[in-house]
Amino acid sequence: MGDITRNFSLYEFACPCCGFNSIDERIVHRLQVVRDILQVPITINSGCRCLRHHIEIYEKLNKSPSLGSLHLADKYDGMVKAVDWTVEDDGKFMEAGRMLANWSGGFHHYSNFIHCDIGKKRRW
């Protein structure tokens, strides 16, 4: 049982290198709705990131880090507004991508995870 929603706990969204955690509960509540519809557990791959961890992720990809990432604390309210996640069931993973095509924030269905955020509506 979660401490934010029925299925999600605060610790799931913490930065793995330092424990930084300032997840915006609005995105957690949205993920709970997705989980309720899919009826399968959602695994959080990446929620909150400290700047060091964020840069390390991009270095491994040989890319320049986006300092405007919603995985970082917002400069106005300090909240993180993005989550990368997956589900074990391939069919449900594909269903999630179709279901979230009209997500009101940022959304991208990668080959092995889904990125959702509560920023401006955009797709890439």
Secondary structure, 3 states (H helix, E strand, C coil): CCCCCCCCCHHHHCCCCCCCCCECHHHHHHHHHHHHHHCCCCEEEECCCCHHHHHHHHHHCCCCCCCCCCCCCCCCCCCECEEEEECCCHHHHHHHHHHHHHCCCEEEECCCCEEEECCCCEEC
